[in-house]
Amino acid sequence: MQLSGRGSWSVELDTGATLVLGRGTEDEPVARSERFLRTVSQVTGRFQRDLEYADLRHADGYAVRLRGITTTLVPVPAAVKKSR
C-alpha cells in the first residue's frame, strides 16, 4: 500500500493491477474496497480479461481498465480500407 502526498491510498496487487482507494476516514477506503471485491469478478468474467487498474474513488461504483480492452478508436490503415 502507498499513501500519496495528498492523502490518497493506492495498492499494487501481485498481478500488477493497481487499485486507487482514495482518501477519507479509515472506514471509507475499506468500504470501497469491500464493494469492489464483491463485484469485480462479474466484470472480469464477462470480458474474460484480467484487471489492470481500478479507481474506487467514485461514490456509487468504480472505474476499471482491463488488459487488452480499449475504448480508444484505432485508425484503420489505408491498405485495410482499400480491401473492404
All heavy atoms as an XYZ file, in Angstrom:
652
protein
N       0.842     -1.179      0.000
C       0.000      0.000      0.000
C       0.884      1.238      0.000
O       1.986      1.216      0.528
C      -0.905      0.024      1.230
C      -2.054     -0.936      1.177
S      -3.221     -0.682      2.512
C      -4.270      0.540      1.793
N       0.339      2.292     -0.581
C       1.088      3.539     -0.673
C       0.145      4.693     -0.377
O      -1.001      4.704     -0.820
C       1.671      3.681     -2.072
C       2.518      4.895     -2.259
C       3.128      4.918     -3.660
O       2.756      4.157     -4.543
N       4.056      5.811     -3.861
N       0.642      5.656      0.377
C      -0.112      6.861      0.688
C       0.539      8.019     -0.045
O       1.722      8.300      0.134
C      -0.110      7.118      2.196
C      -0.875      8.331      2.704
C      -2.354      8.196      2.388
C      -0.669      8.502      4.208
N      -0.248      8.701     -0.892
C       0.295      9.824     -1.665
C       0.451     11.050     -0.768
O      -0.072     11.089      0.348
C      -0.633     10.161     -2.835
O      -1.784     10.840     -2.364
N       1.124     12.051     -1.277
C       1.287     13.304     -0.559
C      -0.037     14.005     -0.305
O      -0.150     14.826      0.609
N      -1.047     13.677     -1.087
C      -2.381     14.277     -0.932
C      -3.282     13.442     -0.033
O      -4.454     13.730      0.124
C      -3.025     14.457     -2.298
C      -2.239     15.456     -3.163
C      -2.899     15.693     -4.463
N      -4.217     16.301     -4.239
C      -5.070     16.576     -5.183
N      -4.765     16.298     -6.430
N      -6.232     17.108     -4.916
N      -2.752     12.347      0.508
C      -3.521     11.529      1.439
C      -4.410     10.479      0.792
O      -5.348      9.990      1.405
N      -4.115     10.101     -0.445
C      -4.905      9.097     -1.150
C      -4.176      7.757     -1.113
O      -2.988      7.675     -1.427
C      -5.118      9.531     -2.603
O      -5.867      8.572     -3.303
N      -4.900      6.711     -0.745
C      -4.324      5.377     -0.675
C      -4.421      4.666     -2.022
O      -5.404      4.797     -2.730
C      -5.068      4.532      0.357
C      -4.781      4.934      1.767
C      -5.564      5.702      2.564
C      -3.630      4.587      2.521
N      -4.962      5.864      3.780
C      -3.776      5.189      3.791
C      -2.486      3.841      2.264
C      -2.822      5.051      4.781
C      -1.536      3.703      3.267
C      -1.703      4.304      4.507
N      -3.376      3.909     -2.347
C      -3.403      3.033     -3.515
C      -2.645      1.766     -3.158
O      -1.848      1.740     -2.215
C      -2.784      3.711     -4.739
O      -1.425      3.979     -4.522
N      -2.921      0.736     -3.907
C      -2.273     -0.551     -3.652
C      -1.976     -1.222     -4.990
O      -2.749     -1.107     -5.932
C      -3.156     -1.454     -2.746
C      -4.469     -1.800     -3.415
C      -2.425     -2.698     -2.330
N      -0.830     -1.880     -5.070
C      -0.493     -2.669     -6.251
C      -0.611     -4.137     -5.873
O      -0.008     -4.589     -4.893
C       0.915     -2.372     -6.750
C       1.216     -3.095     -8.039
C       2.544     -2.704     -8.661
O       3.001     -1.578     -8.438
O       3.108     -3.536     -9.378
N      -1.395     -4.874     -6.633
C      -1.624     -6.287     -6.357
C      -0.500     -7.145     -6.924
O       0.275     -6.697     -7.766
C      -2.963     -6.717     -6.973
C      -4.183     -5.914     -6.540
C      -5.429     -6.433     -7.260
C      -4.372     -5.979     -5.039
N      -0.443     -8.392     -6.493
C       0.559     -9.330     -7.010
C       0.457     -9.501     -8.521
O       1.436     -9.814     -9.179
C       0.399    -10.703     -6.351
C       0.776    -10.699     -4.878
O       1.450     -9.750     -4.429
O       0.378    -11.642     -4.173
N      -0.717     -9.293     -9.071
C      -0.938     -9.447    -10.517
C      -0.412     -8.261    -11.312
O      -0.423     -8.283    -12.533
C      -2.443     -9.583    -10.813
O      -3.094     -8.381    -10.387
C      -3.040    -10.780    -10.120
N      -0.018     -7.189    -10.616
C       0.438     -5.975    -11.278
C      -0.665     -4.938    -11.408
O      -0.407     -3.812    -11.820
N      -1.894     -5.292    -11.073
C      -3.007     -4.347    -11.137
C      -2.873     -3.310    -10.022
O      -2.407     -3.611     -8.930
C      -4.338     -5.082    -10.999
N      -3.300     -2.092    -10.324
C      -3.276     -1.002     -9.350
C      -4.697     -0.653     -8.950
O      -5.567     -0.515     -9.811
C      -2.602      0.248     -9.949
O      -1.262     -0.091    -10.308
C      -2.587      1.398     -8.964
N      -4.927     -0.513     -7.648
C      -6.208     -0.058     -7.117
C      -5.998      1.289     -6.453
O      -5.117      1.423     -5.606
C      -6.754     -1.031     -6.070
C      -6.902     -2.490     -6.434
C      -7.466     -3.258     -5.254
C      -7.769     -2.654     -7.649
N      -6.795      2.269     -6.841
C      -6.755      3.579     -6.190
C      -7.938      3.613     -5.234
O      -9.100      3.572     -5.660
C      -6.842      4.729     -7.218
C      -6.857      6.067     -6.510
C      -5.676      4.655     -8.184
N      -7.645      3.654     -3.939
C      -8.683      3.587     -2.907
C      -9.193      4.955     -2.507
O     -10.289      5.077     -1.991
C      -8.144      2.865     -1.668
C      -7.520      1.495     -1.918
C      -6.940      0.956     -0.633
C      -8.516      0.547     -2.518
N      -8.391      5.976     -2.680
C      -8.804      7.335     -2.349
C      -8.534      7.714     -0.906
O      -7.829      7.030     -0.177
N      -9.136      8.838     -0.516
C      -8.939      9.392      0.821
C     -10.171      9.140      1.673
O     -11.161      8.615      1.203
C      -8.719     10.896      0.747
C      -7.560     11.300     -0.102
C      -7.316     12.760     -0.011
N      -8.219     13.501     -0.900
C      -8.036     14.739     -1.262
N      -7.000     15.397     -0.812
N      -8.865     15.332     -2.071
N     -10.088      9.597      2.892
C     -11.223      9.521      3.798
C     -10.825      8.926      5.126
O      -9.655      8.633      5.382
N     -11.828      8.769      5.967
C     -11.585      8.120      7.246
C     -11.158      6.687      6.981
O     -11.313      6.179      5.866
C     -12.857      8.116      8.112
O     -13.840      7.309      7.457
C     -13.381      9.512      8.351
N     -10.679      6.015      7.969
C     -10.211      4.641      7.803
C     -11.299      3.740      7.219
O     -11.025      2.849      6.420
C      -9.770      4.094      9.163
C      -9.139      2.738      9.111
C      -8.642      2.288     10.464
O      -7.948      3.072     11.132
O      -8.968      1.152     10.843
N     -12.536      3.976      7.573
C     -13.639      3.136      7.114
C     -13.984      3.335      5.638
O     -14.463      2.405      4.986
C     -14.894      3.413      7.945
C     -14.736      2.992      9.398
O     -13.863      2.134      9.677
O     -15.477      3.510     10.251
N     -13.767      4.527      5.098
C     -14.187      4.807      3.720
C     -13.422      3.990      2.681
O     -14.049      3.326      1.841
C     -14.105      6.305      3.437
C     -15.160      7.078      4.195
C     -14.980      8.574      4.085
O     -13.940      9.089      4.565
O     -15.878      9.215      3.504
N     -12.082      3.988      2.676
C     -11.379      3.144      1.703
C     -11.691      1.655      1.893
O     -11.772      0.907      0.920
C      -9.899      3.436      1.957
C      -9.885      4.783      2.578
C     -11.139      4.844      3.404
N     -11.909      1.251      3.138
C     -12.242     -0.152      3.404
C     -13.595     -0.492      2.787
O     -13.751     -1.524      2.129
C     -12.232     -0.444      4.925
C     -12.814     -1.814      5.229
C     -10.818     -0.323      5.481
N     -14.584      0.369      2.968
C     -15.919      0.134      2.395
C     -15.863      0.097      0.880
O     -16.501     -0.758      0.244
C     -16.889      1.214      2.868
N     -15.091      0.999      0.262
C     -14.957      1.000     -1.201
C     -14.303     -0.291     -1.677
O     -14.708     -0.878     -2.689
C     -14.160      2.216     -1.654
C     -14.921      3.521     -1.530
C     -14.211      4.671     -2.209
N     -13.029      5.119     -1.507
C     -12.998      6.130     -0.641
N     -14.104      6.796     -0.354
N     -11.875      6.486     -0.072
N     -13.301     -0.751     -0.947
C     -12.608     -1.992     -1.310
C     -13.544     -3.192     -1.217
O     -13.544     -4.058     -2.092
C     -11.412     -2.223     -0.393
O     -10.491     -1.189     -0.511
N     -14.351     -3.244     -0.169
C     -15.284     -4.360      0.000
C     -16.321     -4.382     -1.126
O     -16.632     -5.446     -1.666
C     -15.969     -4.275      1.362
C     -15.025     -4.590      2.501
C     -15.609     -4.316      3.870
O     -16.677     -3.656      3.975
O     -14.997     -4.766      4.856
N     -16.845     -3.215     -1.492
C     -17.816     -3.137     -2.591
C     -17.171     -3.638     -3.886
O     -17.766     -4.412     -4.638
C     -18.296     -1.690     -2.755
C     -19.260     -1.499     -3.917
C     -19.678     -0.055     -4.078
N     -18.521      0.760     -4.378
C     -18.381      2.030     -4.035
N     -19.318      2.653     -3.369
N     -17.289      2.707     -4.365
N     -15.945     -3.214     -4.129
C     -15.209     -3.613     -5.326
C     -15.009     -5.130     -5.346
O     -15.284     -5.784     -6.354
C     -13.869     -2.885     -5.348
C     -12.940     -3.342     -6.420
C     -13.162     -2.992     -7.741
C     -11.826     -4.107     -6.118
C     -12.304     -3.404     -8.743
C     -10.963     -4.521     -7.108
C     -11.205     -4.175     -8.418
N     -14.554     -5.688     -4.242
C     -14.263     -7.121     -4.195
C     -15.509     -7.978     -4.368
O     -15.432     -9.083     -4.906
C     -13.562     -7.471     -2.879
C     -12.149     -6.916     -2.753
C     -11.597     -7.155     -1.352
C     -11.231     -7.518     -3.806
N     -16.662     -7.469     -3.971
C     -17.919     -8.222     -4.141
C     -18.336     -8.322     -5.609
O     -19.060     -9.246     -5.982
C     -19.051     -7.551     -3.356
C     -19.052     -7.844     -1.884
C     -20.363     -7.419     -1.222
N     -20.744     -6.035     -1.497
C     -20.400     -4.985     -0.747
N     -19.664     -5.159      0.323
N     -20.808     -3.772     -1.071
N     -17.891     -7.402     -6.449
C     -18.422     -7.352     -7.815
C     -17.383     -7.452     -8.932
O     -17.758     -7.652    -10.085
C     -19.209     -6.043     -8.020
O     -18.335     -4.933     -7.788
C     -20.398     -5.957     -7.080
N     -16.126     -7.309     -8.651
C     -15.123     -7.257     -9.725
C     -15.060     -8.545    -10.537
O     -14.824     -8.511    -11.748
C     -13.726     -6.865     -9.193
C     -13.129     -7.963     -8.328
C     -12.810     -6.506    -10.348
N     -15.319     -9.691     -9.934
C     -15.261    -10.947    -10.698
C     -16.346    -10.995    -11.777
O     -16.173    -11.640    -12.808
C     -15.371    -12.152     -9.769
O     -16.613    -12.157     -9.110
N     -17.463    -10.299    -11.558
C     -18.504    -10.230    -12.582
C     -17.995     -9.482    -13.817
O     -18.268     -9.873    -14.951
C     -19.744     -9.531    -12.040
C     -20.425    -10.295    -10.925
C     -21.506     -9.477    -10.249
O     -21.966     -8.477    -10.790
N     -21.901     -9.897     -9.059
N     -17.250     -8.416    -13.575
C     -16.728     -7.597    -14.679
C     -15.633     -8.356    -15.429
O     -15.680     -8.476    -16.655
C     -16.181     -6.252    -14.158
C     -15.535     -5.450    -15.273
C     -17.279     -5.459    -13.477
N     -14.663     -8.869    -14.705
C     -13.556     -9.568    -15.367
C     -14.046    -10.851    -16.036
O     -13.571    -11.214    -17.109
C     -12.415     -9.873    -14.383
O     -12.928    -10.642    -13.283
C     -11.777     -8.601    -13.865
N     -15.020    -11.514    -15.436
C     -15.575    -12.728    -16.021
C     -16.342    -12.457    -17.301
O     -16.241    -13.214    -18.262
N     -17.093    -11.375    -17.308
C     -17.882    -11.044    -18.500
C     -16.984    -10.792    -19.707
O     -17.292    -11.192    -20.828
C     -18.737     -9.821    -18.227
C     -19.519     -9.385    -19.435
C     -20.359     -8.183    -19.160
N     -20.982     -7.759    -20.391
C     -22.176     -7.239    -20.478
N     -22.891     -7.063    -19.394
N     -22.662     -6.880    -21.630
N     -15.875    -10.107    -19.493
C     -14.987     -9.754    -20.603
C     -13.807    -10.707    -20.750
O     -13.008    -10.559    -21.668
C     -14.484     -8.315    -20.430
C     -15.585     -7.304    -20.590
C     -16.208     -6.762    -19.486
C     -16.010     -6.918    -21.854
C     -17.237     -5.842    -19.632
C     -17.034     -6.004    -22.013
C     -17.657     -5.467    -20.890
N     -13.689    -11.676    -19.842
C     -12.602    -12.660    -19.885
C     -11.230    -12.001    -19.969
O     -10.381    -12.403    -20.761
C     -12.808    -13.635    -21.058
C     -14.080    -14.446    -20.960
C     -14.061    -15.391    -19.783
O     -13.139    -16.188    -19.655
N     -15.050    -15.301    -18.905
N     -11.061    -10.946    -19.172
C      -9.796    -10.204    -19.157
C      -9.369     -9.954    -17.723
O     -10.192     -9.862    -16.821
C      -9.947     -8.842    -19.857
C     -10.349     -8.905    -21.291
C      -9.280     -9.549    -22.123
N      -9.708     -9.621    -23.505
C      -8.883     -9.648    -24.508
N      -7.594     -9.633    -24.322
N      -9.349     -9.709    -25.733
N      -8.073     -9.827    -17.535
C      -7.522     -9.524    -16.216
C      -7.619     -8.032    -15.929
O      -7.551     -7.204    -16.840
C      -6.054     -9.955    -16.131
C      -5.891    -11.462    -16.183
O      -6.799    -12.171    -15.714
O      -4.851    -11.914    -16.685
N      -7.719     -7.716    -14.676
C      -7.773     -6.334    -14.222
C      -6.398     -5.689    -14.358
O      -5.385     -6.280    -14.004
C      -8.219     -6.309    -12.753
C      -8.346     -4.948    -12.106
C      -9.541     -4.203    -12.692
C      -8.491     -5.091    -10.609
N      -6.382     -4.473    -14.883
C      -5.140     -3.706    -14.989
C      -5.128     -2.550    -13.984
O      -4.106     -2.252    -13.381
C      -4.982     -3.155    -16.407
C      -3.677     -2.443    -16.639
C      -3.506     -2.064    -18.107
O      -4.031     -2.751    -18.997
O      -2.828     -1.059    -18.346
N      -6.290     -1.898    -13.808
C      -6.368     -0.704    -12.971
C      -7.809     -0.536    -12.505
O      -8.744     -0.812    -13.262
C      -5.954      0.511    -13.809
C      -6.113      1.853    -13.131
C      -5.104      2.371    -12.334
C      -7.269      2.598    -13.306
C      -5.249      3.604    -11.725
C      -7.419      3.837    -12.706
C      -6.395      4.331    -11.910
O      -6.553      5.544    -11.307
N      -7.997     -0.103    -11.275
C      -9.333      0.203    -10.770
C      -9.278      1.468     -9.932
O      -8.395      1.623     -9.081
C      -9.886     -0.950     -9.946
N     -10.213      2.373    -10.177
C     -10.340      3.621     -9.432
C     -11.601      3.503     -8.580
O     -12.713      3.520     -9.100
C     -10.443      4.800    -10.394
C     -10.497      6.139     -9.693
O     -10.723      6.186     -8.465
O     -10.306      7.160    -10.381
N     -11.420      3.356     -7.273
C     -12.536      3.117     -6.366
C     -13.057      4.394     -5.726
O     -13.899      4.345     -4.832
C     -12.115      2.141     -5.259
C     -11.409      0.864     -5.695
C     -11.197     -0.050     -4.495
C     -12.138      0.151     -6.795
N     -12.599      5.543     -6.181
C     -12.960      6.809     -5.542
C     -14.361      7.306     -5.876
O     -14.826      8.268     -5.296
C     -11.941      7.891     -5.923
C     -10.532      7.562     -5.437
C      -9.536      8.563     -5.934
N      -9.412      8.434     -7.392
C      -8.664      9.224     -8.140
N      -8.003     10.222     -7.586
N      -8.585      9.039     -9.433
N     -15.068      6.662     -6.753
C     -16.408      7.094     -7.146
C     -17.429      6.740     -6.066
O     -17.357      5.678     -5.448
C     -16.804      6.462     -8.480
C     -15.840      6.791     -9.575
N     -15.906      7.969    -10.279
C     -14.765      6.123    -10.049
C     -14.921      7.998    -11.162
N     -14.212      6.898    -11.045
N     -18.406      7.614     -5.855
C     -19.384      7.436     -4.776
C     -20.276      6.208     -4.981
O     -20.607      5.517     -4.021
C     -20.242      8.687     -4.645
N     -20.658      5.925     -6.209
C     -21.625      4.857     -6.460
C     -21.068      3.685     -7.256
O     -21.838      2.900     -7.817
C     -22.842      5.423     -7.204
C     -23.590      6.440     -6.371
O     -23.676      6.251     -5.146
O     -24.072      7.434     -6.935
N     -19.777      3.567     -7.347
C     -19.207      2.479     -8.122
C     -17.716      2.649     -8.275
O     -17.060      3.239     -7.429
N     -17.190      2.152     -9.380
C     -15.757      2.257     -9.647
C     -15.524      2.209    -11.147
O     -16.400      1.806    -11.912
C     -14.973      1.155     -8.935
C     -15.490     -0.245     -9.183
C     -15.137     -0.948    -10.328
C     -16.332     -0.864     -8.277
C     -15.603     -2.224    -10.553
C     -16.804     -2.148     -8.494
C     -16.434     -2.820     -9.628
O     -16.900     -4.086     -9.853
N     -14.338      2.628    -11.552
C     -13.934      2.571    -12.954
C     -12.808      1.549    -13.079
O     -11.959      1.466    -12.190
C     -13.452      3.941    -13.420
N     -12.816      0.765    -14.134
C     -11.774     -0.237    -14.325
C     -11.153     -0.135    -15.704
O     -11.764      0.365    -16.647
C     -12.299     -1.683    -14.137
C     -12.773     -1.919    -12.727
C     -13.349     -2.046    -15.143
N      -9.949     -0.616    -15.787
C      -9.270     -0.815    -17.070
C      -8.875     -2.285    -17.082
O      -8.220     -2.774    -16.155
C      -8.024      0.059    -17.175
C      -7.345     -0.044    -18.529
C      -6.097      0.833    -18.644
N      -6.270      2.147    -18.062
C      -5.406      2.707    -17.206
N      -4.314      2.076    -16.842
N      -5.635      3.907    -16.715
N      -9.288     -2.999    -18.112
C      -8.969     -4.416    -18.254
C      -7.881     -4.585    -19.295
O      -7.855     -3.865    -20.295
C     -10.218     -5.203    -18.660
C     -11.408     -5.095    -17.706
C     -12.603     -5.842    -18.278
C     -11.064     -5.607    -16.323
N      -7.016     -5.543    -19.081
C      -5.912     -5.782    -20.016
C      -6.469     -6.177    -21.384
O      -7.335     -7.035    -21.489
C      -4.996     -6.886    -19.506
C      -4.279     -6.501    -18.244
C      -3.214     -7.531    -17.864
N      -2.837     -7.426    -16.468
C      -2.109     -6.452    -15.939
N      -1.683     -5.473    -16.695
N      -1.816     -6.444    -14.648
N      -5.960     -5.504    -22.419
C      -6.328     -5.859    -23.781
C      -7.624     -5.260    -24.287
O      -8.036     -5.561    -25.396
N      -8.283     -4.432    -23.490
C      -9.521     -3.795    -23.931
C      -9.314     -2.291    -23.921
O      -8.796     -1.732    -22.962
C     -10.704     -4.164    -23.025
C     -10.997     -5.652    -23.140
C     -11.943     -3.347    -23.376
C     -12.146     -6.134    -22.306
N      -9.726     -1.645    -24.993
C      -9.596     -0.198    -25.088
C     -10.899      0.399    -25.604
O     -11.644     -0.266    -26.311
C      -8.423      0.210    -26.007
O      -8.319      1.630    -26.011
C      -8.622     -0.281    -27.421
N     -11.147      1.613    -25.219
C     -12.298      2.337    -25.760
C     -11.830      3.440    -26.691
O     -12.626      4.221    -27.173
C     -13.150      2.951    -24.634
O     -12.318      3.817    -23.854
C     -13.748      1.872    -23.760
N     -10.534      3.464    -26.967
C      -9.947      4.439    -27.878
C     -10.060      3.907    -29.293
O      -9.728      2.755    -29.560
C      -8.459      4.668    -27.539
O      -8.371      5.046    -26.170
C      -7.861      5.740    -28.399
N     -10.522      4.749    -30.187
C     -10.612      4.341    -31.585
C      -9.216      4.265    -32.186
O      -8.416      5.175    -32.037
C     -11.469      5.322    -32.371
C     -12.932      5.395    -31.940
C     -13.653      6.476    -32.735
C     -13.609      4.060    -32.140
N      -8.951      3.175    -32.862
C      -7.668      2.975    -33.523
C      -7.890      3.201    -35.012
O      -8.765      2.573    -35.608
C      -7.133      1.560    -33.256
C      -5.819      1.343    -33.972
C      -6.998      1.319    -31.771
N      -7.111      4.099    -35.636
C      -7.290      4.348    -37.073
C      -7.040      3.067    -37.881
O      -6.151      2.297    -37.577
C      -6.236      5.388    -37.405
C      -5.709      5.897    -36.105
C      -6.055      4.904    -35.055
N      -7.860      2.834    -38.870
C      -7.702      1.683    -39.763
C      -6.704      2.064    -40.843
O      -6.874      3.101    -41.507
C      -9.059      1.301    -40.384
C      -8.887      0.140    -41.356
C     -10.061      0.969    -39.294
N      -5.642      1.276    -41.029
C      -4.663      1.598    -42.067
C      -5.303      1.672    -43.447
O      -6.269      0.964    -43.744
C      -3.669      0.436    -42.002
C      -3.861     -0.163    -40.631
C      -5.295      0.076    -40.274
N      -4.766      2.516    -44.308
C      -5.306      2.728    -45.655
C      -5.407      1.440    -46.451
O      -6.363      1.219    -47.189
C      -4.463      3.759    -46.403
N      -4.425      0.549    -46.314
C      -4.428     -0.714    -47.060
C      -5.642     -1.569    -46.678
O      -6.236     -2.229    -47.522
C      -3.151     -1.473    -46.795
N      -6.034     -1.543    -45.430
C      -7.192     -2.308    -44.982
C      -8.461     -1.685    -45.513
O      -9.391     -2.378    -45.948
C      -7.223     -2.392    -43.434
C      -8.509     -3.053    -42.950
C      -6.015     -3.133    -42.917
N      -8.538     -0.345    -45.540
C      -9.714      0.344    -46.048
C      -9.954     -0.004    -47.521
O     -11.076     -0.202    -47.953
C      -9.564      1.850    -45.904
C      -9.697      2.334    -44.492
C      -9.552      3.855    -44.459
C      -9.590      4.389    -43.045
N      -9.391      5.827    -42.995
N      -8.879     -0.086    -48.310
C      -8.992     -0.362    -49.736
C      -9.479     -1.781    -49.990
O     -10.167     -2.040    -50.967
C      -7.645     -0.164    -50.435
C      -7.266      1.293    -50.525
C      -5.894      1.446    -51.180
C      -5.477      2.890    -51.207
N      -4.154      3.056    -51.799
N      -9.143     -2.718    -49.105
C      -9.537     -4.100    -49.331
C     -10.985     -4.368    -48.944
O     -11.505     -5.430    -49.228
C      -8.604     -5.042    -48.544
O      -8.811     -4.884    -47.155
N     -11.631     -3.428    -48.333
C     -13.029     -3.621    -47.914
C     -13.925     -3.495    -49.056
O     -14.374     -3.122    -49.852
C     -13.417     -2.620    -46.823
C     -12.739     -2.964    -45.527
C     -13.254     -2.025    -44.456
N     -12.642     -2.394    -43.191
C     -12.770     -1.713    -42.100
N     -13.478     -0.613    -42.070
N     -12.209     -2.098    -40.996
